[in-house]
Amino acid sequence: MKPAKLCVTVTANTMAELRTRRDAAADADIVELRLDTVSDPSAAGALADRTKPVIVTCRHKDEGGFFQGSEEERRRILSDALTGGAEYVDVEWNRACADLIQDSRGQRIVLSHHDFTGVPRDLGEKARAMLGSGADVVKLSVMANRLTDNLALRDLGRGTASQMVLVGMGLAGLPSRVLASWMGSSWTYAGDGVAPGQVPSSQMLGQFRFHDIGPRTAVFGVAGKPVTHSVSPAMHNAAFAAAHFDAVYLPLAAADFADFSTFATAAGLSGASVTAPFKVSAFEFADECDPVSRRIQSVNTLRRQNNRWLGCNTDVTGFLAPLQSTMRLPGLRATILGAGGSARSVSVALTSAGVEVSLSARRRAQAEAIATLTGATIATWPPEPGSWDLLVNATPVGTSPDGSSPLPEGYQFPDGGLVYDLVYNPPITPLLRDAADAGCRTIGGLDMLVAQAQAQFEWWTGGRSSDRVMRDAAMNQLHTLEKQ
């Protein structure tokens, strides 16, 4: 597996600004100069005094680019770039590109095809036609609506000696960018979201450690729907880096659990975190599960071992860890808000610790199913203020950007109660703020998130991650998300 290079895409409003950003891309192996974004495009200006290899691109607005001039003008810019010594010029397939390829004999030509809707059925035929054009590099960039769309792209690059760049756009296509060498790509792209799913070079190099990924790098990820704002990649990648463990952890935006499991098996994933709504499916998928998972019938962690998938649940230990350091649990009265997978794990955790548990949820049938499974009782919605010592929010209500509380306005919190919100973004939710104002003690979801992630890391690697490393990474990611 030949290491893929990192191409940083640079855009700007003017040529002067484009050159400044070109020269600032210090960590790039190649720089893509998007002349279609500037008001005064000049191939000579783009190439002047460069210190790194460049790809000159001038994509028409009809091709997903920004150039609005004439086709003659656009072709002149690209021809000037070739004449001026650009390492590569990117031209879109089937758009006045035949003469450029012929004139250059395909040398230094990146022949591109973009599909912003999905994977076309005739992608294989398109790839064969493009490979037969004589272009030095063939680039196929399609919208990945499923994780398995990455596999369809990878199949095109296998068995060919030609240089190819295979990109799945969108969040589901992120594995094609980070695992570019595995895909068979000569390079991959990073930048400030010029294309859907493109991530900044700082994230590619800092969080995903792109240049350190090799044939022996273990691949992990978080499977869920959605995973857009998950901080697990930041936490686990920081922990891997601190432990000098050769692994990378990705957000895996699966369309459904079958999509994830097919991709995970084909890509040789070493393990995965599993979040909503796939935890029950993960339990059914695993070849073997730990006793906690079997009782909850829910798995939040998978590990591949000898071509078998093992499952465990770290939600229980993760939930209890910060709570047990705060109060004595046996004999307490606890009420759980919600009746989803998180409520199921929390109910098992608390009943196993000797807590009297009740469930308060609008979906009574689901609450009754959890009560039957865990031995909890059913409470009213909302719960009576004096009926609990510990209140746990196991619903997603309050997650950013939602600014609401799961409890009605004016709810009377009991004196001396403890409120535990499993929502971690934002760190201080409306529920926690209201509870603190009423004199209650509080625990935020970040404490559980870090504790369960530490347990996952230990199960995967056999080592223990620092609480501080994971917590700092999570907080930094939350600050980044807040700015977006």
ZIVEN-V654638 format. One record per pair of residues at least 24 apart in sequence whose C-alpha atoms are under 7 Angstrom apart, sorted by the first residue. I is the first residue (numbers start at 1). J is the second residue. Records with the same first field share a line. If there is no record, write none. Layout:
I->J + J
This chain:
1->181 + 182 + 215
2->181
3->181
4->180 + 181 + 185 + 186 + 187 + 188
5->29 + 186 + 187 + 188
6->30 + 187 + 188 + 189
7->31 + 32 + 187 + 188 + 189 + 190
8->32 + 189 + 190 + 191 + 201
9->33 + 189 + 190 + 191
10->34 + 191
11->37
12->37 + 38
13->37 + 38 + 39
14->38 + 39 + 40
15->40 + 41 + 45 + 46
19->46
30->54
31->55
32->56 + 57
33->57
34->58
36->65 + 66 + 67
37->66 + 67
42->77
43->77 + 80 + 81
44->81 + 84
47->86
53->87
54->86 + 87 + 88
55->86 + 87 + 88 + 89 + 90
56->81 + 86 + 88 + 89 + 90
57->89 + 90
101->135
105->134
106->134 + 135 + 136
107->135 + 136
108->136
109->135 + 136 + 137
110->135 + 136 + 137 + 138 + 139
111->135 + 137 + 138 + 139
112->138 + 139 + 140
113->139 + 140 + 141
114->140 + 141 + 142
115->141 + 142 + 143
116->142 + 143
117->143
118->142 + 143 + 144 + 145
119->143 + 144
124->156
136->163
137->163 + 164
138->163 + 164 + 165
139->164 + 165 + 166
140->165 + 166 + 167
141->166 + 167 + 168 + 169
142->167 + 168 + 169
143->168 + 169 + 170
144->168 + 169 + 170 + 172 + 173
145->172
146->172 + 254 + 255 + 259
147->172 + 173 + 253 + 254 + 259 + 260 + 263
148->259 + 263
150->176
154->183 + 184
157->184
158->184
169->196 + 197
170->196 + 197
171->197 + 253
172->252 + 253 + 254
178->210
207->234 + 237
208->237 + 248
217->246 + 247
218->246 + 247 + 248 + 270
219->247 + 248 + 249 + 269 + 270
220->248 + 249 + 250 + 269 + 270 + 271 + 272
221->249 + 250 + 251 + 252 + 272 + 273
222->250 + 251 + 252 + 272 + 273 + 274
223->251 + 252 + 253 + 254 + 260 + 272 + 273 + 274 + 275
224->252 + 253 + 254 + 274 + 275 + 276 + 277 + 278
225->253 + 254 + 276 + 277
226->253
227->251 + 253
231->474 + 477
234->473 + 474 + 477
235->470 + 473 + 474
238->469 + 470 + 473
239->465 + 469 + 470
257->281
270->303 + 304
271->302 + 303 + 304
272->301 + 302 + 303
273->300 + 301 + 302
274->300 + 301
275->300
283->311
286->310 + 311
296->344 + 345 + 348
301->456
303->460
314->452 + 455 + 456
315->345 + 452
316->345 + 346 + 349
317->452
318->448 + 449 + 451 + 452
319->346 + 448
320->349
321->451
322->447 + 448
329->353 + 354 + 355
330->354 + 355
331->355 + 356
332->356 + 389
333->357 + 388 + 389 + 390
334->358 + 388 + 389 + 390 + 391
335->359 + 360 + 388 + 390 + 391 + 392
336->360 + 391 + 392 + 393 + 394
337->361 + 392 + 393 + 394 + 395
338->393 + 394 + 395
339->363 + 366 + 367
342->394
343->394
344->370
347->374
348->374
382->407
385->412 + 413 + 414
386->414
389->417 + 418
390->417 + 418 + 419
391->418 + 419 + 420
392->419 + 420 + 421
393->420 + 421 + 422
394->422
396->423
398->423 + 429 + 430
399->423 + 425 + 426
400->425 + 426
403->430
404->430
405->430 + 431
413->438
415->439 + 440
416->440
417->441
418->442
419->443
420->444
421->445
425->478
